[in-house]
């Protein structure tokens, strides 16, 4: 069973690999909000018509308002993952410092593009000597948060040499005060935003790029005329405008993650990081614990670069918490 090492969410592969596991499976492998935005009804036009410019503008304005970004610097896309994959075709840095550990696609796409990659826990310190720095803020999987002043210092150093600071803010809706969105469009700065994580609607495929005009225009050309579906535009505009739901959800996730810490600590899995949607834990043998949980029908995230760390998403119900407690106790 190796497919899970690429991303979480491979529940079909898990069912095949562990056919004796009890059902229903509890999927805690993704960092996606288990309490998704509930108002997902859409108009018939969103399904049957091509996406309109007015629908795209309404969604773009809602996103910009929610994240406090200048509206004109924001380009909508079908998820931030596609933006990550297209970036090497838009800019051509030769030497890139990438936060390590972090979301794996940031390294893989630039390696395929032939860039010289420096994987480091301190990429900002290399801003004066590389062509681009890539960080995820808050980071996945360990939840690390970079100070905004430190990021700005790095951006200035990079911009002075026509370089780029690329900030993946897939989880920034959890901690909006840490976002650089207000500086979107600044020279040398690119920000990637994701809708699916915080709003819990990963299948909608909606994201955004905040960048200077030269990058936005090049990216828009590659995305095409109708990059985002009418369904995504309609739901996205509604969800981003619903600030009450966003505030209540942040509070709910904070409460749930605190309770989750107690469950993990009691079972001997020690959180060493994470965000409100997941915990990053350290254990003596992470792959052994992964297998034991999988045999109990519980799917968590393991990594090919560590045998001592797991990322575990929030259980959604009392019943799920009870199954997890039992399975963790069995795993020691």
C-alpha positions in Angstrom: 0.0 0.0 0.0 2.0 2.9 -1.3 -0.5 5.2 -3.0 -1.4 6.8 0.3 2.1 8.2 0.5 1.4 10.7 -2.3 -1.7 12.3 -0.8 -4.4 11.4 1.7 -7.9 10.6 0.6 -7.1 7.3 -1.2 -9.9 5.5 0.6 -10.7 3.1 -2.3 -7.0 1.9 -2.2 -7.2 1.5 1.6 -10.4 -0.6 1.3 -8.6 -2.9 -1.2 -5.4 -3.1 0.9 -7.3 -3.8 4.2 -10.4 -5.8 3.1 -11.0 -7.2 6.6 -11.2 -3.8 8.2 -14.6 -2.9 9.8 -16.9 -0.5 8.0 -17.7 2.3 7.6 -14.1 3.5 7.3 -13.2 6.7 9.3 -11.1 8.8 6.9 -8.8 11.1 9.0 -6.1 11.2 6.3 -6.9 14.6 4.8 -6.6 18.1 6.3 -10.1 19.0 5.1 -12.8 20.4 7.4 -15.1 17.5 8.4 -17.9 20.0 9.0 -18.3 21.3 5.4 -20.1 24.5 4.4 -23.7 23.3 4.3 -25.4 25.5 1.7 -24.4 23.8 -1.5 -27.6 24.1 -3.6 -27.0 25.7 -7.0 -29.2 27.1 -9.7 -30.1 25.2 -12.8 -28.1 27.8 -14.8 -24.9 26.9 -12.9 -25.2 23.4 -14.2 -26.5 23.9 -17.7 -24.9 27.1 -18.9 -21.3 28.0 -19.5 -19.9 30.0 -16.5 -20.5 33.7 -17.0 -18.2 36.6 -16.5 -20.6 38.1 -14.0 -20.6 34.9 -11.9 -16.8 34.8 -12.0 -16.6 38.5 -10.9 -19.1 37.9 -8.1 -17.0 35.0 -6.8 -13.8 36.9 -7.2 -15.1 39.9 -5.2 -16.4 37.6 -2.5 -13.1 35.9 -2.1 -11.2 39.2 -2.1 -13.5 40.7 0.5 -13.3 37.6 2.8 -9.5 37.5 2.8 -8.9 41.2 2.8 -7.1 41.2 -0.6 -7.1 43.8 -3.3 -9.7 42.5 -5.7 -7.8 43.3 -8.9 -4.8 41.1 -8.0 -6.8 37.9 -7.6 -7.2 35.2 -10.2 -9.6 32.4 -9.7 -8.6 28.8 -10.6 -9.9 25.2 -10.3 -8.0 24.6 -7.1 -4.5 25.6 -5.9 -3.0 22.3 -6.8 -3.3 23.1 -10.5 -1.7 26.5 -9.9 1.3 24.8 -8.3 1.7 22.5 -11.3 1.5 25.4 -13.8 3.9 27.8 -12.0 7.1 26.3 -13.7 5.6 27.2 -17.0 5.0 30.8 -15.9 8.2 31.6 -14.1 11.6 30.0 -14.5 13.7 30.3 -11.3 16.8 28.2 -11.4 17.5 27.8 -7.7 14.7 27.4 -5.2 14.6 27.1 -1.5 11.6 25.1 -0.3 10.4 24.6 3.2 11.0 21.1 4.5 8.8 19.2 5.4 5.9 20.6 3.5 3.3 19.8 0.9 5.1 17.4 -1.4 4.0 18.8 -4.8 6.0 22.0 -4.2 9.2 19.9 -4.6 8.1 17.4 -7.2 6.8 20.0 -9.7 10.0 22.0 -9.6 12.2 19.0 -9.8 10.4 17.9 -13.0 11.0 21.4 -14.3 14.8 21.0 -13.8 15.2 23.5 -11.0 17.9 23.2 -8.4 16.0 22.5 -5.2 17.2 23.2 -1.6 14.9 21.6 0.9 15.4 23.3 4.3 13.6 24.1 7.5 14.8 27.7 7.1 14.2 28.8 3.5 13.7 32.5 4.4 17.4 32.8 5.3 18.3 31.9 1.7 16.2 34.7 0.2 19.3 36.7 -0.6 20.9 33.9 -2.6 18.2 32.0 -4.4 15.7 32.8 -7.2 12.6 31.8 -5.3 11.5 30.7 -1.8 8.5 28.5 -1.3 6.7 28.2 2.1 3.3 27.0 3.2 1.8 29.2 5.9 0.4 27.6 8.0 2.5 24.7 7.0 1.2 21.2 6.1 1.9 18.9 7.9 3.4 20.4 11.0 1.3 23.6 11.3 4.3 25.9 11.5 3.4 29.6 11.1 5.8 32.1 9.6 5.9 35.6 11.0 4.5 38.2 8.5 7.4 40.5 9.0 9.9 37.8 8.3 8.1 36.9 5.1 8.0 40.6 4.1 11.8 40.9 4.6 12.3 37.8 2.5 10.0 39.2 -0.2 12.0 42.4 -0.4 15.3 40.6 -0.7 13.9 38.4 -3.5 12.1 41.2 -5.3 15.3 43.3 -5.4 16.8 40.5 -7.6 13.7 39.8 -9.6 13.0 36.7 -7.5 9.8 35.4 -6.0 8.4 34.6 -2.6 5.7 31.9 -3.2 3.4 31.5 -0.2 0.9 28.6 -0.2 -1.9 29.7 2.1 -4.1 26.6 1.7 -4.9 26.7 5.4 -4.8 30.5 6.0 -8.6 30.6 6.4 -7.9 29.0 9.8 -5.7 32.0 10.9 -6.6 34.9 8.7 -4.6 37.3 10.8 -1.4 35.5 9.5 -2.3 35.9 5.8 -0.3 38.1 3.4 -3.4 38.6 1.3 -3.6 42.2 2.1 -0.2 42.6 0.3 -1.4 40.7 -2.7 0.0 42.0 -5.9 3.3 43.2 -4.3 6.4 42.9 -6.4 8.0 39.5 -6.0 5.0 37.9 -4.1 2.7 35.1 -5.2 0.0 33.8 -2.9 -1.9 30.5 -3.5 -5.3 30.1 -1.8 -7.5 27.1 -1.5 -11.3 26.9 -1.0 -11.6 23.2 -0.2 -9.7 22.9 3.0 -11.4 25.3 5.4 -14.8 25.1 3.7 -14.7 21.3 3.6 -15.7 21.2 -0.1 -12.6 19.8 -1.8 -14.6 18.4 -4.7 -15.7 21.8 -5.7 -12.2 22.6 -7.0 -11.8 26.3 -6.4 -8.7 28.3 -5.6 -7.0 31.6 -6.3 -3.7 33.2 -7.2 -2.7 36.6 -5.9 0.2 38.0 -7.9 1.5 40.9 -10.0 -0.2 41.5 -13.4 2.6 39.7 -15.4 2.0 36.4 -13.6 -1.8 36.7 -13.5 -2.0 37.3 -17.2 0.4 34.4 -18.0 -1.5 32.1 -15.7 -4.9 33.2 -17.0 -3.8 32.3 -20.6 -2.9 28.8 -19.5 -6.1 28.3 -17.5 -8.3 29.2 -20.5 -11.7 30.9 -21.0 -13.8 28.9 -18.4 -11.3 27.8 -15.7 -13.8 27.5 -12.9 -17.2 25.7 -13.1 -20.4 27.6 -12.6 -21.2 25.3 -9.7 -17.9 26.3 -8.0 -18.4 30.0 -8.7 -21.9 30.0 -7.2 -21.1 28.0 -4.1 -17.8 29.8 -3.6 -19.4 33.3 -3.8 -22.0 32.3 -1.2 -19.6 30.6 1.2 -17.0 33.4 1.2 -19.7 36.0 1.8 -21.0 34.0 4.8 -18.7 35.5 7.4 -20.9 34.3 10.3 -20.3 30.7 9.3 -16.6 31.3 9.0 -16.4 32.8 12.5 -18.4 30.0 14.0 -16.5 27.4 12.2 -13.1 28.7 13.5 -14.4 28.5 17.0 -15.8 25.0 16.5 -12.6 23.7 15.1 -10.6 25.2 17.9 -12.7 23.5 20.5 -12.6 20.2 18.6 -8.8 20.2 18.2 -8.3 20.9 21.9 -10.5 17.9 22.7 -8.6 15.9 20.1 -5.3 16.7 21.8 -6.5 15.1 25.0 -7.5 11.9 23.1 -4.1 11.6 21.4 -2.1 12.4 24.6 -4.0 9.8 26.6 -3.3 7.2 23.9 0.4 8.0 23.9 0.5 9.8 20.6 2.1 13.2 21.3 1.1 16.2 19.1 4.2 18.1 18.1 2.5 20.4 15.7 -0.6 20.8 13.5 -3.4 23.2 12.7 -7.0 23.3 13.7 -7.9 20.7 11.1 -5.2 18.2 11.9 -2.6 17.1 14.4 1.0 16.2 13.6 2.1 13.5 16.0 5.3 11.7 16.8 5.4 8.0 17.7 8.1 5.3 17.9 6.9 3.5 14.8 4.5 5.5 12.7 4.1 2.9 10.0 3.2 0.2 12.5 0.5 2.5 14.1 -0.7 3.3 10.6 -1.2 -0.4 9.9 -2.9 -1.1 13.2 -5.3 1.8 12.7 -6.0 0.7 9.2 -6.9 -2.8 10.4 -9.5 -1.0 12.6 -10.9 0.8 9.6 -9.3 4.2 10.5 -7.2 5.9 7.8 -4.6 8.4 8.8 -1.7 10.1 6.9 1.8 8.6 6.9 4.9 9.9 5.1 7.7 8.3 3.1 10.2 10.7 4.7 9.5 9.8 8.3 9.0 6.6 10.2 8.0 8.5 13.4 5.3 11.0 12.3 1.7 10.8 11.4 -0.9 13.5 10.5 -4.3 12.8 11.9 -7.5 14.7 10.9 -10.3 15.6 13.3 -12.9 12.9 14.1 -16.4 14.1 13.2 -18.6 12.3 15.7 -18.6 10.8 19.2 -18.7 7.4 17.7 -15.7 8.1 15.5 -13.8 9.4 18.6 -14.7 6.2 20.5 -13.4 4.0 17.6 -10.2 6.0 17.5 -9.7 5.7 21.2 -10.1 2.0 21.1 -7.8 1.5 18.1 -5.1 3.7 19.7 -5.3 1.9 22.9 -4.8 -1.4 21.0 -1.8 0.2 19.3 -0.1 1.0 22.6 
